[in-house]
């Protein structure tokens, strides 16, 4: 490809609202443009990378026996309502009606449709396992699109689904996907953590996320420094401090407290005590607003909204507002852990397990002038639910080995789910076993976002000059730069371009005649193609063509007749760096 003919060129500056490194570099390098918030156009350079990621993933899916298929983007709403997923997805599920009034969901996921498609073939034990995958457009009305390709409202995802006759057989399939995802990460040059995670609105209660460490990520994981325990913060377990463990229960009493002392930091200063000695209450509500949840933790902890939602049997909660506090006669800074008896049908009290291990705490029932001391769970108040609802913190003790948890900021790159019968029971997902009996199939699902993969790779592979593409998915393998306008130089560059192209080596030739060497080199570094060749008067004075790897500051001169074999050797060497280490 000649750069002079390439649609989509580099630009010198990113836009002010772009904060993620990948967003800036992909925009500046001429890979993507934004159509509207969370919806991106892939220019030819970007689409070449996108397509290579698809091909790499598709190849790995075939290796583990998955067959490619396709389903429509518009899905009748009854496929969603059967498993209550329409309510679970809430506002993020996009819908439309056709001219006859029939309502459809725009594909946010495909479990219901695929389960009924498979069940419709009347499978028997002889047909199982069935494993299929697709690359499909997903549409989700995200509250806030951010980070360029890292959080979008419209994207293509590799979806895979598996159906097995038994749980043991299913786990073999699940583990094959686990290994395949590990291999894909390695081929994309991604460091990753496979984490225990929450399945959210997709359902099921066992899954793993493949998380890539990244400062631009919006996820956090907790990793033990002493054992292999790794979990998303939404699922991470840790040992609670047993506050005042050796004290006897003291007498409950109300003491005077100035009205302005409301927040934990104010209480710490007023009493000269650590945060763990106080009770912290936060108000949440269900999406329909019918239920209010008072969540209680010790003052040194924060509440994890996902854990809390699970504890009360909801897929999602919203933070309570002033109007919600007012509806129960309360206000900011005065939310109680107990006592709203007249609203008992509206309020659910949830306490973190740490509250039950603590003694003689302060707070939980602040009035305009007073606050309680020596509050003990079980004696002075009780909740409707006791659960793990707290966010892990740096240095918290691992429940598995009592090591220390380290918190790492990450991007969720891939997710694999064990559904068991979650969907098959709602969608008649039966097979006929060896005895002629109908039984529910065990189901799993496995996803990777293509655009997010591209963004994650750039977040992981860049420097101050631009992108550094792994050879496995680079838009081109070689960036050929010709300097000068003389016919001799252009003819030599053209011969290199043609020879490499005729030998199936992908070349982007910067053939612009009026641009300076500095501009061309800066563009080459920004675009990030692994191998750069420079054809110039200076290079031929030194004996041939200059070759430089994007990852190196050093260059070398290659004789014109040796270019093909040298480039082939360099490409092989670069590919070897990304050969997967995970074995089946």
Secondary structure, DSSP 8 states (H G I E B T S, - for coil): -BGGG-SS---S---TT--SHHHHHHHHTTSEEEEETTEEEE-HHHHHHHHHHHHHHHHHHHHTT-EE----SEEETHHHHTTTHHHHHGGGB-EEE-TT--EEEE-S--HHHHHHHHHTT--BTTT--EEEEEEEEEEB--S--BTGGGB-SEEEEEEEEEEESSHHHHHHHHHHHHHHHHHHHHHTT---EEEE---GGG--SEEEEEEEE-TT-SEEEEEESSSS-EEETTT--EE---TTTTS-----EEEE--TT--SHHHHHHHHT--GGGBEEEEEEEETTSS-EEEEEEETT--B-HHHHHHHTT-S-EEE--HHHHHHTT--TT---SS--GGGTTTEEEEEEHHHHH--SBB-SS--SSEEEESB-BTTTB--SEEE--B---TT-EETTTS-BEEEEEEEEEEEEEEEETTTTTTTT-EEE-TTS-EEE-EEEEEEEEHHHHHHHHHHHSEETTEE---TTT-S-SEEEEE-S--HHHHHHHHHHHHHHHHTT--EEEE--SSS-HHHHHHHHHHHT-SEEEEE-HHHHHTTSEEEEETT-S-EEEE-GGGHHHHHHHHHHHHHHHT------
